[in-house]
Amino acid sequence: MKKNYFLQICLAILVIVVISIWSSYNRLVRLEEARSSSWGDVQAAYQRRSDLIPNLVEVVKGAASYEQTTLTKVIEARSKATSVTISPDKLNDAASMQNFQAAQQELSSALSRLMVVVEQYPTLTATENFKNLQEQLEGTENRIAYVREKFNELTKNYNTQRRKAVTSLWVKLFYPRFEIQLYFESQEGAENAPSLEKVISDAAPLSESVRLLLNEPPMQGVALAPYNKKNCERIHKYSRKEICLCKKM
């Protein structure tokens, strides 16, 4: 009688252990699949942004043709960003994730510089085509922020489950492939738009008039350009200040 009772206890414990192992495995699989699916949404949102860029560049090029350096940086950053992708099975590869983040951040920075420059062209920003593209781009950026947040939330859910004591034990013993997963982290300062001074200094060497406007010291051996209306108008495209620092020779 006692022997049968002992066997029943052992059998009950075994059933509980099997159910726990099976349940933990299924839960991890479900969370892993949800995270992988969410990554597809992240890549789709970034691809949507890349698809908008050629049209944006063409619109800007028509009204601001001499901002070629800024436009070229956007085109190059887009090309690099679209060439870097990560399949769901590589999401825990730190190097691949860093490369993807760096490429997308480079494109974000190039776009930020472009939008700062574009603000200096009221005629361009007032066109219907530019307004539509700007709205679509802003909507896409919001979508990117949302899907990234969702991806990190699902990553947190997975990692929390993975770190639980019982689940961690079963993983070590029976299914070690379930590793702690990486988050999609933005680079420090990514939320800050570049200043006008930074955009201009990155894009091309400054004329002496523009250097004065930005409170930069004049270049040695270079004199200010002769005063004329064209020079003043060009400087005003780089600044909203209602002054003109062009001087007569």
VEXDREN-2710 file (C-alpha; in Angstrom, 1 decimal):
% VEXDREN-2710
k/r/px/py/pz
1/MET/0.0/0.0/0.0
2/LYS/2.8/2.4/1.0
3/LYS/4.7/1.4/-2.2
4/ASN/1.8/2.2/-4.4
5/TYR/1.3/5.6/-2.6
6/PHE/5.0/6.4/-3.2
7/LEU/4.7/5.5/-6.9
8/GLN/1.7/7.7/-7.3
9/ILE/3.5/10.6/-5.7
10/CYS/6.5/10.1/-8.0
11/LEU/4.2/9.8/-11.0
12/ALA/2.4/13.0/-10.1
13/ILE/5.7/14.8/-9.7
14/LEU/6.9/13.5/-13.1
15/VAL/3.7/14.7/-14.7
16/ILE/4.1/18.2/-13.2
17/VAL/7.7/18.4/-14.3
18/VAL/6.8/17.3/-17.9
19/ILE/3.9/19.8/-18.0
20/SER/6.2/22.6/-16.7
21/ILE/8.9/21.8/-19.3
22/TRP/6.4/21.6/-22.1
23/SER/4.6/24.8/-21.0
24/SER/7.8/26.8/-20.6
25/TYR/9.0/25.7/-24.1
26/ASN/5.7/26.6/-25.7
27/ARG/5.7/30.0/-24.0
28/LEU/9.2/30.8/-25.2
29/VAL/8.3/29.8/-28.7
30/ARG/5.3/32.0/-28.7
31/LEU/7.2/35.0/-27.4
32/GLU/10.0/34.4/-29.8
33/GLU/7.7/34.2/-32.8
34/ALA/5.9/37.4/-31.7
35/ARG/9.3/39.2/-31.4
36/SER/10.4/37.9/-34.9
37/SER/7.1/39.1/-36.4
38/SER/7.5/42.5/-34.8
39/TRP/11.0/42.8/-36.4
40/GLY/9.3/42.4/-39.8
41/ASP/7.3/45.5/-39.0
42/VAL/10.4/47.4/-38.0
43/GLN/12.1/46.6/-41.3
44/ALA/9.0/47.4/-43.3
45/ALA/8.7/50.8/-41.6
46/TYR/12.4/51.6/-42.4
47/GLN/11.8/50.4/-46.0
48/ARG/8.8/52.8/-46.3
49/ARG/11.1/55.7/-45.3
50/SER/13.7/54.7/-47.8
51/ASP/11.0/54.5/-50.5
52/LEU/10.0/58.1/-49.8
53/ILE/13.5/59.5/-50.1
54/PRO/14.0/59.5/-53.9
55/ASN/10.9/61.6/-54.4
56/LEU/11.9/64.0/-51.6
57/VAL/15.4/64.4/-53.1
58/GLU/13.9/65.2/-56.5
59/VAL/11.6/67.8/-55.1
60/VAL/14.4/69.5/-53.1
61/LYS/16.8/69.3/-56.0
62/GLY/14.5/71.3/-58.2
63/ALA/14.4/74.2/-55.8
64/ALA/17.7/74.0/-54.1
65/SER/20.1/72.6/-56.7
66/TYR/23.3/74.0/-55.1
67/GLU/22.7/72.0/-51.9
68/GLN/24.2/69.1/-53.8
69/THR/26.4/68.0/-51.0
70/THR/23.6/67.5/-48.5
71/LEU/21.5/65.7/-51.1
72/THR/24.4/63.4/-52.0
73/LYS/24.8/62.5/-48.3
74/VAL/21.1/61.5/-48.1
75/ILE/21.3/59.4/-51.2
76/GLU/24.5/57.6/-50.1
77/ALA/23.0/57.0/-46.6
78/ARG/19.8/55.6/-48.1
79/SER/21.8/53.2/-50.3
80/LYS/23.8/52.0/-47.3
81/ALA/20.7/51.6/-45.2
82/THR/18.7/49.6/-47.8
83/SER/21.7/47.3/-48.2
84/VAL/21.8/46.3/-44.5
85/THR/19.1/44.0/-43.4
86/ILE/18.8/41.4/-40.6
87/SER/16.8/38.1/-40.9
88/PRO/14.9/37.0/-37.8
89/ASP/17.4/34.3/-37.0
90/LYS/20.2/36.9/-36.8
91/LEU/18.5/39.2/-34.3
92/ASN/20.8/38.1/-31.5
93/ASP/23.9/38.8/-33.5
94/ALA/25.3/41.9/-31.8
95/ALA/27.5/42.9/-34.8
96/SER/24.6/42.6/-37.3
97/MET/22.3/44.6/-35.0
98/GLN/24.9/47.4/-34.5
99/ASN/25.5/47.6/-38.3
100/PHE/21.8/47.9/-38.9
101/GLN/21.3/50.6/-36.2
102/ALA/24.3/52.5/-37.4
103/ALA/23.1/52.5/-41.1
104/GLN/19.6/53.7/-40.1
105/GLN/21.0/56.3/-37.8
106/GLU/23.2/57.7/-40.5
107/LEU/20.2/58.0/-42.8
108/SER/18.2/59.7/-40.0
109/SER/21.0/62.2/-39.5
110/ALA/21.3/62.9/-43.2
111/LEU/17.5/63.5/-43.4
112/SER/17.6/65.8/-40.4
113/ARG/20.3/67.9/-42.1
114/LEU/18.3/68.0/-45.3
115/MET/15.2/69.2/-43.5
116/VAL/17.1/71.9/-41.6
117/VAL/18.5/73.2/-44.9
118/VAL/15.1/73.0/-46.6
119/GLU/13.6/75.3/-44.0
120/GLN/15.6/78.1/-45.5
121/TYR/13.6/77.8/-48.8
122/PRO/10.1/79.1/-48.1
123/THR/9.1/78.7/-51.8
124/LEU/9.9/75.0/-51.6
125/THR/8.3/74.3/-48.3
126/ALA/5.1/75.9/-49.5
127/THR/4.7/73.6/-52.5
128/GLU/2.0/70.9/-52.3
129/ASN/4.4/68.1/-53.3
130/PHE/6.8/68.9/-50.5
131/LYS/4.1/69.2/-48.0
132/ASN/2.7/65.8/-48.9
133/LEU/6.1/64.2/-48.8
134/GLN/6.9/65.9/-45.5
135/GLU/3.6/64.6/-44.0
136/GLN/4.3/61.1/-45.2
137/LEU/7.9/61.2/-43.9
138/GLU/6.7/62.4/-40.5
139/GLY/4.1/59.7/-40.4
140/THR/6.7/57.1/-41.3
141/GLU/9.0/58.4/-38.6
142/ASN/6.2/58.1/-36.0
143/ARG/5.5/54.6/-37.3
144/ILE/9.2/53.7/-36.9
145/ALA/9.2/54.9/-33.3
146/TYR/6.1/52.9/-32.6
147/VAL/7.3/49.6/-34.1
148/ARG/10.7/49.9/-32.4
149/GLU/9.0/50.5/-29.1
150/LYS/6.7/47.5/-29.7
151/PHE/9.7/45.3/-30.7
152/ASN/11.6/46.3/-27.5
153/GLU/8.5/45.6/-25.4
154/LEU/8.2/42.1/-26.9
155/THR/11.9/41.6/-26.4
156/LYS/11.4/42.5/-22.7
157/ASN/8.5/40.0/-22.4
158/TYR/10.7/37.3/-23.9
159/ASN/13.7/38.1/-21.7
160/THR/11.6/38.3/-18.6
161/GLN/10.1/34.8/-19.2
162/ARG/13.6/33.5/-20.1
163/ARG/15.1/34.7/-16.8
164/LYS/12.4/33.1/-14.6
165/ALA/13.9/30.5/-12.3
166/VAL/12.0/27.4/-13.5
167/THR/12.2/28.4/-17.2
168/SER/15.9/29.2/-16.9
169/LEU/16.5/25.7/-15.4
170/TRP/14.6/23.9/-18.2
171/VAL/16.5/26.0/-20.8
172/LYS/19.8/25.0/-19.4
173/LEU/18.8/21.3/-19.3
174/PHE/16.7/20.8/-22.4
175/TYR/16.6/23.7/-24.9
176/PRO/19.7/25.9/-24.6
177/ARG/19.0/27.6/-28.0
178/PHE/16.7/30.1/-26.2
179/GLU/19.2/32.9/-25.4
180/ILE/18.6/36.3/-23.8
181/GLN/17.7/38.6/-26.8
182/LEU/19.0/42.0/-27.8
183/TYR/17.0/45.3/-27.7
184/PHE/16.9/47.8/-30.5
185/GLU/18.7/50.7/-28.9
186/SER/18.9/54.2/-30.4
187/GLN/22.3/56.0/-30.4
188/GLU/22.9/58.7/-27.9
189/GLY/21.8/62.1/-29.1
190/ALA/19.7/60.6/-32.0
191/GLU/16.6/62.5/-30.8
192/ASN/18.4/65.9/-31.3
193/ALA/18.1/67.6/-34.6
194/PRO/21.3/69.1/-36.0
195/SER/21.8/72.9/-35.8
196/LEU/21.9/75.1/-38.8
197/GLU/25.6/75.8/-38.1
198/LYS/26.4/72.1/-38.0
199/VAL/24.5/71.5/-41.3
200/ILE/26.3/74.2/-43.1
201/SER/29.7/73.3/-41.8
202/ASP/29.2/69.7/-42.8
203/ALA/27.9/70.5/-46.2
204/ALA/30.5/72.8/-47.6
205/PRO/33.1/75.4/-46.7
206/LEU/31.5/78.7/-45.7
207/SER/31.8/81.9/-47.5
208/GLU/33.3/84.8/-45.5
209/SER/29.9/86.5/-45.2
210/VAL/28.2/83.3/-43.9
211/ARG/31.1/82.8/-41.5
212/LEU/30.4/86.2/-40.0
213/LEU/26.7/85.5/-39.8
214/LEU/27.5/82.4/-37.8
215/ASN/30.0/84.3/-35.6
216/GLU/32.9/82.4/-37.0
217/PRO/36.4/84.0/-37.5
218/PRO/37.2/84.9/-41.1
219/MET/39.6/82.6/-43.1
220/GLN/43.1/84.0/-43.3
221/GLY/43.9/85.8/-46.6
222/VAL/40.2/85.9/-47.8
223/ALA/38.3/89.1/-48.2
224/LEU/34.6/89.6/-48.1
225/ALA/32.7/89.4/-51.3
226/PRO/31.5/92.7/-52.9
227/TYR/28.1/93.9/-51.7
228/ASN/25.3/93.1/-53.9
229/LYS/21.7/91.9/-53.6
230/LYS/22.4/88.4/-54.8
231/ASN/25.0/87.8/-52.0
232/CYS/22.5/89.0/-49.4
233/GLU/19.8/86.8/-50.7
234/ARG/22.1/83.8/-50.6
235/ILE/23.0/84.5/-47.0
236/HIS/19.4/84.8/-46.0
237/LYS/18.8/81.3/-47.3
238/TYR/21.1/80.1/-44.6
239/SER/19.6/82.2/-41.8
240/ARG/16.3/83.6/-40.7
241/LYS/18.0/86.7/-39.3
242/GLU/16.7/89.9/-40.9
243/ILE/20.2/91.3/-41.4
244/CYS/22.8/91.2/-44.1
245/LEU/26.5/91.1/-43.3
246/CYS/27.8/91.5/-46.8
247/LYS/29.9/94.5/-47.0
248/LYS/31.2/96.8/-49.8
249/MET/34.8/96.3/-50.7
END
